[in-house]
Amino acid sequence: MGTTELNRIEIMDSTLRDGEQTSGVSFLPHEKLMMARMLLGDVNVDRIEVASARVSEGEKDAVRMVCRYAASVGKLNRVEVLGFVDGHKSIDWIDECGCRVMNLLAKGSLKHCTQQLKKTPEEHIDDIYRSLAYAAQKNIVVNLYLEDWSSGMKDSPDYVFQMMDALVESGIRRFLLPDTLGILNPMQVTEFFGKMKERYPSAHFDFHAHNDYDLAVGNSLAAVKAGASGLHVTVNGLGERCGNAPLASVQAILKDQLHVETGIHEDRLGEVSRLVEGYSGIAVAPNQPIVGENVFTQVAGVHADGDNKDNLYCNDLVPERFGRKREYALGKNSGKANIARNLEELGLELTPEQTRRVTQRITELGDRKEMVTQDDLPFIVSDVLKHSAPEDKVKLVSYMVSLAYGLRPMASVKVEIDGQQYEDNALGDGQYDAFVKAMRKIYRERLGRTFPVLENYAVSIPPGGRTDALVQTVITWRNGDKLLRTRGLDADQTEAAIKATIKMLNIVE
């Protein structure tokens, strides 16, 4: 099938159901609601699978909440719940939640049917028909999962075709074909999907990939090429074992490699990735395509030089597409072009000799494993060219933080802002929290200004560092509608965080 013949592909996001099966991940009802709102609204996926039926009362509350929201914006038909072939139980549960679409889990391999259910194919088909009849009474649309379909096509294709022959005209809206154990490769997906489309040309087939061999995205691409009408994804590739196909990667591949239309708003993919990262507690790898911290960061100086000359090191994955921007990291491999690019973005003009000295200083820091960002650059310039660069507007004159058993930590702070000294103290939930509260008081009560909001706080050993050496603290701040990220490096975690805070205030000033 040529790419010109491909129709618009439906994207079904299963973060709230399959993604929650990630080890250690459990979403609260209000978290599910916030993710559902962003996925259906901002990101505009076609459908979301939000839960498995009969799990718990908490799950029922979450599904009710999501369904109420979806109904209020005319999108209730885009919310789906996994149900089981269990008589009336799953259907009643789904109906009580106010959901109108059930993804019925049937068996897609003979082994699962005979060994797990202990039933013949004919008995299983009869049970499915009873579920379909009851769902129709309740006015619930049914999609059908053929669980373990990949093994079924490898080991018992006659069973798969027996199931399909019996059910293809039964009123099932979509047939969902999962690679449950993540065992397929793109060649097999092409072969097996081709057989399904050839035998059942009018059926709507979705493909549901798992990433055990790191092939979920490639297999999804193959499924679309072979005639799939829809794909299942999760944000950040969450899911049990190695996870599912990641939403952002699948979207980029469909658009750039197959030129296939979806409804996805690409510029919100970074935002939903961060939301899910926060609620799941599962960090996104820095090199995760599209959404990783480092994927739009060039390090080598030759790349920055090429970009200066004609964007020679850019591909179709332009960061602005995904609500992000390209950065040029600074380290021992940076080179003059990389540093010049960063200086230019900041509006700093240096002579060739000054640029050489700044480059030398960054190389020294890189050798010491310190991570240098564009935010650090004005300070490095100031450090190297004391006579020609402005002084810091915010200076930490002195501070004291105390920690005592049974008492709340306290901080006393003296800072100089625009040449004027201010002093205050505060209690906090930790030493750094006390420091920030003291600084907030100075900004609010002495300066009549708001202090930026702390959005994220991460502590790590610098790359290549030893656990007894330096601590790196990376803090993300929101100042109005602008996000700032600053880093502090020190042997002490609180001191590193305070350094990052003072850097942020100087950027704001």
C-alpha positions as CSV (number, residue, x, y, z in Angstrom):
1,M,0.0,0.0,0.0
2,G,1.5,3.3,-1.0
3,T,1.5,6.2,1.5
4,T,-0.8,8.2,-0.8
5,E,-3.5,5.6,-0.2
6,L,-3.3,5.8,3.6
7,N,-6.3,7.5,5.4
8,R,-6.2,9.5,8.5
9,I,-5.0,7.4,11.4
10,E,-6.9,7.2,14.7
11,I,-4.7,7.6,17.8
12,M,-6.0,5.9,21.0
13,D,-4.0,6.9,24.1
14,S,-3.9,4.2,26.9
15,T,-1.8,6.1,29.4
16,L,-4.6,6.0,32.0
17,R,-5.1,2.2,31.6
18,D,-2.2,0.4,30.2
19,G,0.3,3.1,31.3
20,E,-0.8,2.7,34.9
21,Q,0.3,-0.9,34.7
22,T,3.9,0.4,34.8
23,S,5.6,-0.9,37.9
24,G,5.1,1.5,40.8
25,V,2.6,3.8,39.0
26,S,-0.8,4.5,40.4
27,F,-2.8,7.6,39.4
28,L,-5.3,9.4,41.7
29,P,-8.7,10.2,40.3
30,H,-8.0,13.9,40.0
31,E,-4.7,13.1,38.2
32,K,-6.6,10.9,35.7
33,L,-9.0,13.8,35.1
34,M,-6.2,16.4,34.5
35,M,-4.4,14.0,32.1
36,A,-7.7,13.1,30.3
37,R,-8.5,16.9,29.9
38,M,-5.1,17.5,28.3
39,L,-5.1,14.4,26.1
40,L,-8.7,15.0,24.7
41,G,-8.5,18.8,24.7
42,D,-5.0,20.2,24.2
43,V,-3.3,17.2,22.5
44,N,-6.5,16.1,20.7
45,V,-6.0,12.4,20.6
46,D,-9.0,10.6,19.0
47,R,-9.8,8.3,22.0
48,I,-8.5,7.6,25.5
49,E,-8.7,4.3,27.4
50,V,-9.0,5.3,31.0
51,A,-9.4,2.2,33.2
52,S,-10.1,-1.5,33.6
53,A,-13.6,-2.4,34.8
54,R,-14.1,-3.8,38.3
55,V,-10.7,-2.8,39.6
56,S,-11.7,-0.7,42.6
57,E,-14.1,2.0,44.0
58,G,-11.3,4.6,43.5
59,E,-11.1,3.6,39.8
60,K,-14.9,3.9,39.5
61,D,-14.7,7.5,40.9
62,A,-11.9,8.3,38.4
63,V,-13.9,7.0,35.4
64,R,-17.1,8.8,36.6
65,M,-15.1,12.0,36.9
66,V,-13.5,11.7,33.4
67,C,-16.9,10.7,31.8
68,R,-18.6,13.7,33.4
69,Y,-15.9,16.0,32.0
70,A,-16.0,14.4,28.5
71,A,-19.8,14.6,28.4
72,S,-19.7,18.3,29.2
73,V,-17.5,19.0,26.2
74,G,-19.2,16.6,23.8
75,K,-16.5,13.9,23.8
76,L,-18.0,11.1,25.8
77,N,-17.8,8.7,22.8
78,R,-14.0,9.1,22.9
79,V,-13.7,7.6,26.4
80,E,-13.2,3.8,26.6
81,V,-12.9,1.3,29.4
82,L,-11.4,-2.2,29.2
83,G,-14.1,-4.8,30.0
84,F,-14.0,-8.6,30.4
85,V,-16.1,-11.5,29.1
86,D,-17.8,-12.0,32.5
87,G,-21.5,-12.0,31.9
88,H,-23.0,-8.7,33.0
89,K,-20.4,-7.6,35.6
90,S,-18.0,-5.5,33.5
91,I,-20.9,-4.0,31.4
92,D,-22.8,-3.0,34.5
93,W,-19.7,-1.4,36.0
94,I,-19.0,0.6,32.9
95,D,-22.6,1.6,32.6
96,E,-22.7,2.8,36.2
97,C,-19.6,5.0,35.5
98,G,-21.5,6.7,32.7
99,C,-19.1,5.4,30.0
100,R,-20.5,4.4,26.6
101,V,-17.6,2.5,25.0
102,M,-16.2,-0.9,26.2
103,N,-13.0,-2.5,24.9
104,L,-13.9,-6.1,25.4
105,L,-10.9,-8.4,26.2
106,A,-11.3,-11.7,24.3
107,K,-8.6,-14.3,23.6
108,G,-6.6,-14.0,20.4
109,S,-4.6,-17.2,20.7
110,L,-5.8,-20.8,21.0
111,K,-3.3,-21.3,23.9
112,H,-5.0,-18.4,25.9
113,C,-8.5,-19.7,25.1
114,T,-7.9,-23.3,26.1
115,Q,-5.3,-23.0,28.8
116,Q,-6.3,-19.8,30.6
117,L,-10.1,-19.9,30.1
118,K,-10.3,-23.7,29.9
119,K,-12.9,-23.3,27.1
120,T,-13.2,-24.4,23.5
121,P,-13.2,-21.6,20.8
122,E,-17.0,-22.2,20.3
123,E,-17.7,-21.8,24.0
124,H,-15.7,-18.5,24.1
125,I,-17.4,-17.2,21.0
126,D,-20.8,-17.9,22.6
127,D,-19.8,-16.1,25.8
128,I,-18.7,-13.1,23.7
129,Y,-22.0,-13.0,21.9
130,R,-23.9,-12.9,25.2
131,S,-21.7,-9.9,26.3
132,L,-22.4,-8.2,23.0
133,A,-26.2,-8.7,23.4
134,Y,-26.2,-7.3,26.9
135,A,-23.9,-4.3,25.9
136,A,-26.4,-3.5,23.1
137,Q,-29.3,-3.5,25.7
138,K,-27.2,-1.0,27.8
139,N,-26.5,1.1,24.6
140,I,-22.7,0.6,25.0
141,V,-20.5,0.5,21.9
142,V,-18.1,-2.5,21.8
143,N,-14.5,-2.7,20.5
144,L,-12.9,-6.1,20.8
145,Y,-9.3,-6.9,21.9
146,L,-7.9,-10.2,20.6
147,E,-5.5,-10.6,23.5
148,D,-2.2,-12.3,22.5
149,W,-3.1,-11.8,18.8
150,S,0.6,-11.9,17.8
151,S,1.1,-15.3,19.3
152,G,-2.2,-16.4,17.8
153,M,-1.0,-15.4,14.3
154,K,2.3,-17.2,14.8
155,D,1.1,-20.4,16.5
156,S,-2.7,-20.7,15.8
157,P,-3.8,-18.6,12.8
158,D,-6.8,-20.8,12.1
159,Y,-8.1,-20.0,15.6
160,V,-7.7,-16.2,14.9
161,F,-9.6,-16.6,11.6
162,Q,-12.3,-18.7,13.4
163,M,-12.8,-15.9,15.9
164,M,-12.9,-13.2,13.2
165,D,-15.2,-15.2,10.9
166,A,-17.7,-15.5,13.8
167,L,-17.5,-11.9,14.9
168,V,-16.7,-9.7,11.9
169,E,-20.4,-9.1,11.2
170,S,-21.5,-8.9,14.9
171,G,-21.7,-5.1,15.2
172,I,-18.2,-4.8,16.9
173,R,-17.0,-1.3,16.0
174,R,-13.2,-2.0,16.0
175,F,-11.0,-5.0,16.3
176,L,-7.9,-4.2,18.5
177,L,-4.9,-6.4,17.7
178,P,-2.3,-6.4,20.4
179,D,1.3,-7.7,20.4
180,T,0.7,-8.5,24.0
181,L,4.1,-10.0,24.7
182,G,6.0,-7.6,22.5
183,I,7.4,-10.4,20.3
184,L,6.8,-9.2,16.8
185,N,9.2,-7.4,14.3
186,P,8.0,-5.1,11.5
187,M,8.3,-7.8,8.9
188,Q,5.9,-10.1,10.9
189,V,3.5,-7.2,11.6
190,T,3.4,-6.5,7.8
191,E,2.7,-10.1,7.1
192,F,0.1,-10.7,9.8
193,F,-1.7,-7.4,9.2
194,G,-1.7,-8.1,5.5
195,K,-3.5,-11.4,6.1
196,M,-6.1,-9.7,8.3
197,K,-6.9,-7.0,5.8
198,E,-7.0,-9.4,2.9
199,R,-9.6,-11.6,4.6
200,Y,-11.6,-8.8,6.3
201,P,-11.1,-5.7,4.1
202,S,-14.0,-3.7,5.6
203,A,-13.0,-4.3,9.2
204,H,-11.5,-1.5,11.3
205,F,-8.2,-2.8,12.9
206,D,-6.2,-1.0,15.6
207,F,-2.6,-2.1,16.5
208,H,-1.5,-2.1,20.1
209,A,2.3,-2.4,20.4
210,H,4.6,-3.4,23.3
211,N,8.2,-2.5,23.4
212,D,10.0,-5.6,24.7
213,Y,12.4,-5.7,21.7
214,D,12.5,-1.9,21.4
215,L,10.3,-2.3,18.2
216,A,7.0,-0.7,19.3
217,V,7.4,2.4,17.2
218,G,8.7,0.4,14.1
219,N,5.9,-2.2,14.5
220,S,3.3,0.6,14.7
221,L,4.7,2.1,11.4
222,A,4.6,-1.3,9.8
223,A,0.9,-1.8,10.9
224,V,-0.1,1.5,9.3
225,K,1.7,0.6,6.1
226,A,-0.2,-2.7,6.1
227,G,-3.6,-1.2,6.6
228,A,-4.2,-0.5,10.3
229,S,-6.8,2.2,10.8
230,G,-5.7,3.1,14.4
231,L,-2.7,2.9,16.7
232,H,-2.5,2.6,20.5
233,V,0.1,4.7,22.3
234,T,0.9,6.0,25.8
235,V,2.6,9.2,26.9
236,N,6.3,8.7,27.4
237,G,5.9,5.0,26.4
238,L,4.6,4.1,29.9
239,G,3.3,0.5,30.2
240,E,4.1,-2.8,31.9
241,R,7.5,-4.4,31.3
242,C,9.2,-2.2,28.7
243,G,6.2,-0.1,28.0
244,N,4.1,0.7,24.9
245,A,4.6,2.8,21.8
246,P,5.3,6.4,22.9
247,L,2.7,9.0,21.6
248,A,5.3,11.6,20.6
249,S,7.5,9.2,18.6
250,V,4.5,7.6,16.8
251,Q,3.1,11.0,15.8
252,A,6.4,12.2,14.4
253,I,6.9,9.0,12.4
254,L,3.4,9.1,11.0
255,K,3.7,12.7,9.9
256,D,7.4,12.7,8.6
257,Q,7.9,9.2,7.3
258,L,4.4,8.2,6.1
259,H,2.9,11.7,5.5
260,V,-0.2,10.4,7.3
261,E,-2.7,12.8,9.0
262,T,-3.7,12.6,12.6
263,G,-5.6,15.1,14.8
264,I,-2.6,15.5,17.2
265,H,-1.6,19.0,18.2
266,E,2.2,18.5,18.2
267,D,3.0,21.7,20.0
268,R,1.4,20.3,23.2
269,L,3.4,17.0,23.2
270,G,6.2,18.3,25.4
271,E,3.6,19.7,27.9
272,V,1.7,16.5,28.3
273,S,5.0,14.5,28.6
274,R,6.0,16.7,31.6
275,L,2.5,16.4,33.2
276,V,2.6,12.6,33.0
277,E,6.2,12.5,34.1
278,G,5.1,14.4,37.2
279,Y,2.1,12.3,38.0
280,S,3.7,8.9,37.3
281,G,7.0,9.7,39.0
282,I,8.8,7.9,36.1
283,A,11.5,10.2,34.7
284,V,11.8,10.7,31.0
285,A,15.2,9.6,29.7
286,P,17.3,12.7,28.6
287,N,17.7,11.1,25.2
288,Q,14.1,10.0,24.7
289,P,13.1,11.2,21.2
290,I,11.0,14.3,20.9
291,V,10.4,14.8,24.7
292,G,13.8,14.1,26.3
293,E,15.7,17.0,27.9
294,N,18.7,16.6,25.6
295,V,17.2,15.8,22.2
296,F,17.2,19.4,20.9
297,T,20.6,20.2,22.3
298,Q,23.7,20.2,20.1
299,V,27.0,19.7,21.9
300,A,29.6,19.5,19.2
301,G,30.9,22.9,17.9
302,V,30.9,21.7,14.3
303,H,27.1,21.2,14.5
304,A,26.6,24.8,15.7
305,D,28.9,26.0,13.0
306,G,26.8,24.1,10.4
307,D,23.6,25.5,11.8
308,N,25.0,29.0,11.6
309,K,25.8,28.5,7.9
310,D,22.5,26.9,6.8
311,N,20.9,24.8,9.5
312,L,23.1,21.9,8.2
313,Y,22.5,19.8,11.3
314,C,18.7,20.2,11.5
315,N,16.1,17.6,10.3
316,D,12.3,17.7,10.2
317,L,12.2,17.3,14.0
318,V,12.3,21.1,14.5
319,P,11.9,21.7,18.3
320,E,9.3,24.5,17.8
321,R,7.0,21.9,16.3
322,F,6.7,20.3,19.8
323,G,6.6,23.5,21.8
324,R,10.4,23.5,22.5
325,K,13.5,25.3,21.2
326,R,17.0,24.2,20.1
327,E,19.8,24.7,22.6
328,Y,23.5,24.5,22.2
329,A,25.1,22.9,25.2
330,L,28.4,24.2,26.4
331,G,31.3,21.9,27.4
332,K,34.8,20.9,26.4
333,N,33.6,20.0,22.8
334,S,31.7,23.2,22.3
335,G,34.1,25.2,20.1
336,K,33.8,28.9,19.2
337,A,30.8,28.5,16.9
338,N,28.7,26.9,19.6
339,I,29.6,29.6,22.1
340,A,29.0,32.3,19.5
341,R,25.5,30.9,18.9
342,N,24.7,31.1,22.6
343,L,26.1,34.5,23.0
344,E,24.1,35.7,20.0
345,E,20.9,34.3,21.4
346,L,21.6,36.2,24.7
347,G,22.4,39.4,22.8
348,L,26.0,39.4,24.1
349,E,28.6,40.8,21.7
350,L,32.3,39.9,22.4
351,T,35.5,40.5,20.6
352,P,37.3,37.4,19.1
353,E,39.8,37.6,22.0
354,Q,37.1,37.7,24.6
355,T,35.3,34.8,22.9
356,R,38.5,32.8,23.0
357,R,38.9,33.4,26.7
358,V,35.3,32.4,27.4
359,T,35.7,29.3,25.3
360,Q,38.8,28.4,27.3
361,R,36.9,28.8,30.6
362,I,34.0,26.6,29.4
363,T,36.5,23.9,28.3
364,E,38.1,24.0,31.8
365,L,34.6,23.6,33.4
366,G,33.8,20.7,30.9
367,D,36.9,18.9,31.9
368,R,35.8,19.1,35.6
369,K,32.5,17.5,34.5
370,E,30.5,20.6,35.3
371,M,27.4,21.1,33.1
372,V,27.3,24.5,31.6
373,T,24.0,26.0,30.2
374,Q,23.1,29.1,28.3
375,D,21.8,30.5,31.6
376,D,25.4,30.2,33.0
377,L,27.0,32.0,30.1
378,P,26.5,35.6,31.4
379,F,28.2,34.6,34.7
380,I,31.1,32.9,32.9
381,V,31.5,36.0,30.7
382,S,31.3,38.2,33.8
383,D,33.9,36.0,35.6
384,V,36.3,36.0,32.6
385,L,35.8,39.7,31.6
386,K,35.3,41.4,35.0
387,H,36.1,44.9,33.7
388,S,33.6,44.8,30.7
389,A,30.7,42.7,32.0
390,P,28.1,43.9,34.5
391,E,28.3,42.9,38.1
392,D,25.6,40.6,39.6
393,K,22.6,42.6,40.7
394,V,21.8,40.1,43.4
395,K,24.6,39.1,45.7
396,L,24.3,36.7,48.7
397,V,26.1,38.6,51.5
398,S,25.6,35.9,54.2
399,Y,23.2,33.3,55.3
400,M,22.7,30.8,58.1
401,V,20.5,27.7,57.9
402,S,19.9,25.6,61.0
403,L,18.6,22.0,61.5
404,A,17.7,20.7,65.0
405,Y,15.9,17.6,66.0
406,G,12.3,18.3,66.9
407,L,12.4,21.9,65.6
408,R,11.5,23.3,62.1
409,P,14.6,24.4,60.1
410,M,15.3,28.1,60.1
411,A,17.2,30.4,57.8
412,S,18.6,33.9,58.2
413,V,19.5,35.6,55.0
414,K,21.3,38.9,54.1
415,V,21.3,39.8,50.4
416,E,22.3,42.8,48.3
417,I,20.0,43.8,45.5
418,D,21.0,46.7,43.3
419,G,23.5,47.9,45.9
420,Q,21.0,47.9,48.8
421,Q,21.2,45.3,51.6
422,Y,18.2,43.4,53.0
423,E,18.0,40.9,55.8
424,D,15.2,38.5,57.0
425,N,14.6,35.1,58.4
426,A,12.0,32.4,58.1
427,L,11.0,28.8,59.2
428,G,10.5,26.1,56.6
429,D,9.9,22.4,56.0
430,G,13.6,22.0,55.2
431,Q,16.8,24.1,55.1
432,Y,16.3,25.2,51.5
433,D,12.6,25.8,52.0
434,A,13.4,28.1,54.9
435,F,15.9,30.0,52.7
436,V,13.4,30.5,49.9
437,K,10.7,31.6,52.4
438,A,13.2,34.2,53.8
439,M,13.9,35.4,50.3
440,R,10.2,35.6,49.4
441,K,9.7,37.8,52.5
442,I,12.4,40.2,51.3
443,Y,10.9,40.4,47.8
444,R,7.3,40.8,49.1
445,E,7.7,43.0,52.1
446,R,10.8,45.1,51.2
447,L,10.7,45.3,47.5
448,G,6.9,44.9,46.9
449,R,7.6,42.3,44.2
450,T,6.7,38.6,43.6
451,F,9.3,35.9,43.9
452,P,9.3,33.3,41.0
453,V,7.5,30.1,41.7
454,L,9.5,26.9,42.1
455,E,8.2,24.3,39.5
456,N,10.6,21.5,39.8
457,Y,13.7,20.5,41.9
458,A,16.1,17.8,40.9
459,V,19.3,16.7,42.6
460,S,21.9,14.5,40.9
461,I,25.6,13.6,40.8
462,P,27.1,15.5,37.9
463,P,27.7,13.2,34.9
464,G,30.9,11.2,35.6
465,G,31.0,12.4,39.2
466,R,31.5,10.3,42.3
467,T,28.9,10.0,45.0
468,D,31.3,11.7,47.5
469,A,32.1,14.5,45.2
470,L,29.9,17.3,43.9
471,V,26.1,17.5,44.0
472,Q,24.2,19.2,41.1
473,T,20.9,20.8,41.8
474,V,18.7,21.7,38.8
475,I,15.7,24.0,39.6
476,T,12.9,25.0,37.3
477,W,11.2,28.3,38.0
478,R,8.1,30.0,36.6
479,N,8.3,33.8,36.4
480,G,5.0,35.0,34.9
481,D,4.6,33.0,31.7
482,K,8.3,32.3,31.4
483,L,10.2,29.1,32.5
484,L,13.7,29.4,33.8
485,R,16.0,26.5,34.6
486,T,19.2,27.1,36.7
487,R,21.8,24.8,38.1
488,G,24.0,25.0,41.1
489,L,27.0,22.8,41.9
490,D,28.5,22.3,45.3
491,A,29.6,19.6,47.7
492,D,26.5,20.5,49.8
493,Q,23.0,20.0,48.4
494,T,21.5,23.1,50.1
495,E,24.4,25.2,49.0
496,A,24.0,24.0,45.4
497,A,20.3,24.9,45.5
498,I,21.0,28.3,47.0
499,K,23.6,29.0,44.2
500,A,20.9,28.0,41.6
501,T,18.5,30.4,43.2
502,I,20.9,33.3,43.2
503,K,21.6,32.6,39.5
504,M,17.9,32.6,38.7
505,L,17.4,36.0,40.5
506,N,20.2,37.5,38.5
507,I,18.6,36.3,35.3
508,V,15.3,37.8,36.4
509,E,16.9,41.1,37.4
